[in-house]
Amino acid sequence: MKKGYYGEYGGSFVSCQMQEELDKIEREYNRLKKDKQFKEQLAKLQKHFLGRPTPLYFCEKLSKLNGGAKIYLKREDLNHTGAHKINHCIGEALLAKHLGKSKIIAETGAGQHGLAIATVCALMDLQCEIHMGYVDVQKQKANVDKMKLLGAKIVSVGGGGTLKDAVDSALSAYQKDFKEAIYCIGSVVGPHPYPSMVRDFQSVVGKESKRQIKKMEGKLPDYVVACVGGGSNAIGIFSAYLKDTVVNLIGVEAMGKGKNIGDNSATIQFGETDVYQGFKTKVLKDAQNNVAEAYSIASGLDYPAVGPEHAHLSDVKRAQYVSIDDKEALDAFYKLTKVEGIIPALESSHAVAYGLKLAKTLPQDQIVLVNLSGRGDKDVDFVLQQNH
Ligand SMILES: Cc1ncc(COP(=O)(O)O)c(C=O)c1O
């Protein structure tokens, strides 16, 4: 496969000046990933700062109540800062230090990537600038307050006020600040080498879950289910099973309020191939062929594009992409909370909802492994305001 590409997707479509920076990042990352000291430093932080390995939890009550297959959760919600995002933030921050940068610029939707970046910046004495759509700033106030406490500067962004606008704003700030800053993207998106670098840092999720399920069940899961915004938690868990073709991989996109463009974030289902934000992928388009506003009840899923590897895995049919709407996600949020005592993030609730639907149709000896990408503390106020 061509460097930086997954099938026809990926690559790098940026200015010459930015390409020079990305080449530097790629060279340093390729050196570090083979470096014994770097690997030890990362492993130590994963264990003692992040709290890895995260548990694999058998939802005995929920499985029984639901009927059908056994439901397991990979508990990424138990990471420090409450989501899988810190898995790649810790790696990106270490890389920033090795490149001699003094500042990290990042975007955030649900605030989980921003919070994780602000946290590692505090740990590593880096300045931190987080770009966030104004709608998300209001909706995810708990995370905004934490980021501020950690010393981050928050840039509230206009336009549609969501993740797409935050990425545009962060990228443009980065272009003016190459000397001091590095851009730390929040998912497996953006120009090469970000999709492969973020995937590598997230692959710890899949590797751990594979060891854990073999120990607990003596076999691999029959299905692995994860929500897909940009696609980092999904690639993180899928990556360990790509060659195990007996394992069915299922990415869950947000169907939001319905099938009309503007009402959902189901990029793989409704998107067209195009270059967007520096890489080639599937993109949601409106009737005028402009990039559409994406929508989901979960701020971390409302992105109008998707990681290039997901677009490719869909094309070659190694993974299947389905969707869950707002109401189904809210139902799953309440169900997991009430039955198992685990409050999931609204993003992760999409994966839980599909996992439940699927498990019901399967025999009891089958295993559905759901990646619980984050915890729902950030969503509690918002959920309580909804009519449910
Ligand atoms: C808890 C949680 N899960 C999932 C996502 C979606 O991102 P990705 O598709 O990159 O995993 C987000 C994004 O903010 C998130 O906060």
The ligand as a Tripos MOL2 file, in Angstrom:
@<TRIPOS>MOLECULE
LIG
   16    16     1     0     0
SMALL
NO_CHARGES

@<TRIPOS>ATOM
      1 C1        -15.8330    9.0620   24.9990 C.3       1 LIG1
      2 C2        -15.6520    9.2590   23.5310 C.ar      1 LIG1
      3 N1        -15.8210    8.2030   22.7070 N.ar      1 LIG1
      4 C3        -15.6850    8.3170   21.3730 C.ar      1 LIG1
      5 C4        -15.3690    9.5320   20.7950 C.ar      1 LIG1
      6 C5        -15.2660    9.6090   19.2970 C.3       1 LIG1
      7 O1        -13.9500    9.7140   18.8580 O.3       1 LIG1
      8 P1        -13.2530    8.5180   18.1080 P.3       1 LIG1
      9 O2        -14.1630    8.0770   17.0330 O.co2     1 LIG1
     10 O3        -11.9910    9.1250   17.5910 O.co2     1 LIG1
     11 O4        -12.9970    7.4300   19.0900 O.co2     1 LIG1
     12 C6        -15.1520   10.6680   21.6060 C.ar      1 LIG1
     13 C7        -14.7840   11.9600   21.0340 C.2       1 LIG1
     14 O5        -14.7510   12.9750   21.6630 O.2       1 LIG1
     15 C8        -15.2980   10.5200   23.0220 C.ar      1 LIG1
     16 O6        -15.1400   11.5520   23.8550 O.3       1 LIG1
@<TRIPOS>BOND
     1     1     2 1
     2     2     3 ar
     3     2    15 ar
     4     3     4 ar
     5     4     5 ar
     6     5     6 1
     7     5    12 ar
     8     6     7 1
     9     7     8 1
    10     8     9 2
    11     8    10 1
    12     8    11 1
    13    12    13 1
    14    12    15 ar
    15    13    14 2
    16    15    16 1
@<TRIPOS>SUBSTRUCTURE
     1 LIG1         1 GROUP 0 **** ****
